[in-house]
Amino acid sequence: MSDFTHFNEQGRARMVDISSKQDTERTAIARSSVRVNEEIYEKVSKQEIAKGDVLAVAQVAGIMAAKKTSDWIPMCHPLQLKGVNISFEWEIDSALYELHIEASVKTKGSTGVEMEALTAASATALTVYDMCKAIDKGMIIGPTYLVEKTGGKSGDFKRSPEEE
């Protein structure tokens, strides 16, 4: 079991000890998307959804999710985040309406923020779904993926544009 960092000597789950790791600046960017129908696009754009301003609520949900990642991802360390930003961009192509979500997370610490960025992007997409499901339950979420990360022992990562 020594090759697996999240197992103890008995083969049971453990949180990795990061106390000897050096604090560095760390960032991560993740993306997700929600494909909606034209009616949802129009109502979200005009802030006519009965539950309120979809993008504002989803943005706050994403920020809250980043801050609470360790509460629902068992092996994540609680982190003191230094910044979280959620941004949106619509892609409209013929009859396709897709809301692109980007979550950017920063900290200075001894472990990375990839999971926080992925959680933020996911929670943002799920909130959009929740707020619009009364109109159409056929929305499609995803893909959700890490775009890039910086800092830490493993070095930087950047997904190539062809992989997105």
Salt bridges, closest charged atoms under 4 A:
GLU39 OE2 - LYS43 NZ 3.44
GLU42 OE1 - LYS46 NZ 3.49
ASP71 OD2 - LYS68 NZ 3.65
GLU91 OE1 - HIS100 NE2 2.62
GLU102 OE1 - ARG31 NE 2.71
ASP130 OD1 - LYS51 NZ 3.72
ASP130 OD1 - LYS133 NZ 2.36
GLU148 OE1 - LYS158 NZ 3.03
GLU164 OE1 - ARG31 NH1 2.15
